[in-house]
């Protein structure tokens, strides 16, 4: 199976992007990531979505797909209740959410079956490498902005509405695992 086919399989949400050019470029960014990564598409369903939680019970792919779904549902509610007061460009939002962690393909590596941060990852976290992949694939600055701003690095800049949505969808499903209360 080619990387293009694998990306289509693991990311059915690509079909939510109405703009065909943006959909193709979003898929291409993931293809570029896999071409340069020691990870394979099948690894995403097995590997933890974060290295900051010991024995993380949620896979990378489950978390990332959840973030895309949450982001879209948030956008729908924002449109319903706020209308034109805060417009959200859905294709940009979906592409950015799908690509938010594409850079982890370059930040992570496997050694002896164990996942760890790569040498590159120690120098360049996934928002940086993700933007590089997205730019190389020809995606807009608005999509690249979401990738750049979705993590803590984005706290230093002014986020677009789409970047805020992706950031919060990501962190509301990450921080409780890392910083949450023991019950």
C-alpha positions in Angstrom: 0.0 0.0 0.0 1.3 3.4 -0.9 1.6 6.2 1.6 -1.2 8.1 -0.2 -3.5 5.1 0.2 -2.4 4.6 3.9 -3.1 8.2 4.7 -6.5 8.1 3.1 -7.2 5.0 5.2 -6.1 6.4 8.6 -7.6 9.8 7.9 -11.2 9.4 6.6 -11.8 12.9 7.9 -9.8 14.2 4.9 -13.1 13.8 3.0 -14.6 16.6 5.2 -12.3 19.1 3.4 -14.4 20.4 0.6 -11.6 22.2 -1.3 -10.0 19.4 -3.3 -6.6 21.2 -3.6 -6.4 21.7 0.2 -7.4 18.1 0.8 -4.7 16.8 -1.6 -2.1 19.1 0.0 -3.1 17.9 3.5 -2.7 14.3 2.5 0.6 15.2 0.8 2.0 16.6 4.1 1.3 13.3 5.8 2.9 11.4 2.9 6.1 13.6 3.2 6.1 12.9 7.0 6.0 9.1 6.4 8.7 9.3 3.7 11.1 10.9 6.3 10.0 9.0 9.4 11.1 5.7 10.9 7.4 5.2 11.8 4.9 3.5 9.5 1.2 4.3 9.2 0.2 1.2 11.2 2.3 2.4 14.1 -0.1 5.3 14.7 -2.9 3.1 15.9 -0.6 1.4 18.5 1.7 4.1 19.7 0.7 6.5 22.6 -0.2 10.0 21.6 2.2 11.5 24.1 5.4 10.5 25.7 4.5 12.6 28.8 2.1 10.0 30.2 3.6 6.8 31.5 1.7 3.8 29.9 -0.6 6.3 28.0 -3.8 4.4 27.4 -4.8 6.4 24.2 -3.2 5.8 20.8 -1.8 8.6 18.7 -4.5 8.0 16.0 -7.4 7.9 18.4 -6.4 11.1 20.0 -5.7 12.9 16.8 -9.0 11.8 15.2 -10.8 12.9 18.4 -9.2 16.4 18.1 -10.5 16.7 14.5 -14.0 15.6 15.5 -14.1 17.9 18.5 -12.8 20.9 16.5 -15.5 20.4 13.8 -18.2 20.1 16.4 -17.0 23.3 18.2 -17.0 25.1 14.9 -20.6 24.1 14.2 -21.7 25.4 17.6 -19.7 28.6 17.2 -21.5 29.1 13.9 -24.9 28.3 15.4 -24.6 30.6 18.4 -22.2 33.3 17.2 -23.0 33.5 13.5 -20.9 36.0 11.7 -19.4 37.5 14.9 -16.7 34.8 14.8 -16.4 33.2 11.4 -14.7 29.9 11.2 -13.2 28.6 7.9 -14.1 24.9 8.2 -11.6 23.6 5.5 -8.8 25.5 7.2 -9.8 24.2 10.6 -10.1 20.6 9.5 -6.8 20.6 7.6 -5.0 22.3 10.5 -6.5 19.8 13.0 -5.5 16.8 10.8 -2.0 18.2 10.5 -1.5 19.5 14.1 0.8 16.5 15.0 2.1 15.5 11.6 5.5 16.7 12.9 5.6 13.9 15.5 6.5 11.6 12.6 9.9 13.4 12.8 9.9 14.0 16.5 9.5 10.3 17.5 11.5 7.2 16.7 11.4 3.6 17.8 14.3 1.8 19.3 14.0 -1.8 20.4 10.2 -1.5 20.0 10.1 1.5 22.4 9.0 4.9 21.3 11.2 7.9 22.2 12.0 11.4 21.2 14.4 11.5 18.3 17.5 13.6 18.1 15.7 15.9 15.7 12.8 16.1 18.1 15.0 17.3 20.9 16.0 20.3 18.7 12.7 20.8 16.8 9.4 20.0 18.4 6.6 18.8 16.2 4.9 22.2 15.6 8.1 23.3 13.8 8.6 20.2 11.8 4.9 20.0 11.1 4.9 23.5 9.7 7.8 22.6 7.5 6.0 19.6 6.1 2.8 21.6 5.6 4.6 24.4 3.8 6.5 21.9 1.6 3.1 20.4 0.6 2.0 23.9 -0.4 -0.6 24.6 2.3 -1.7 28.1 3.1 -0.2 30.2 5.9 -3.6 29.9 7.7 -3.3 26.1 7.9 0.4 26.3 8.8 -0.5 28.8 11.6 -2.8 26.2 13.2 0.0 23.6 13.1 2.5 26.2 14.6 0.1 27.5 17.3 -1.7 24.3 18.4 0.8 23.5 21.2 2.4 25.6 23.9 4.5 27.5 21.4 1.3 29.1 20.3 0.9 30.8 23.6 3.5 33.4 22.4 1.4 34.6 19.4 -2.0 35.8 18.5 -4.0 32.7 17.4 -6.7 32.7 14.7 -10.1 31.4 15.7 -9.3 28.1 14.0 -6.0 27.8 15.9 -7.8 28.5 19.2 -10.3 25.8 18.5 -7.7 23.2 17.6 -5.5 24.2 20.5 -8.4 23.7 23.0 -9.6 20.5 21.4 -6.1 19.1 21.7 -5.4 20.3 25.3 -8.7 19.4 26.8 -8.0 15.8 25.9 -4.3 16.0 26.9 -4.0 18.1 30.1 -6.4 16.0 32.2 -4.2 12.9 31.5 -1.0 14.8 32.4 -2.1 17.2 35.1 -5.5 15.9 36.1 -6.6 14.9 39.6 -6.3 11.4 40.8 -9.7 10.0 41.6 
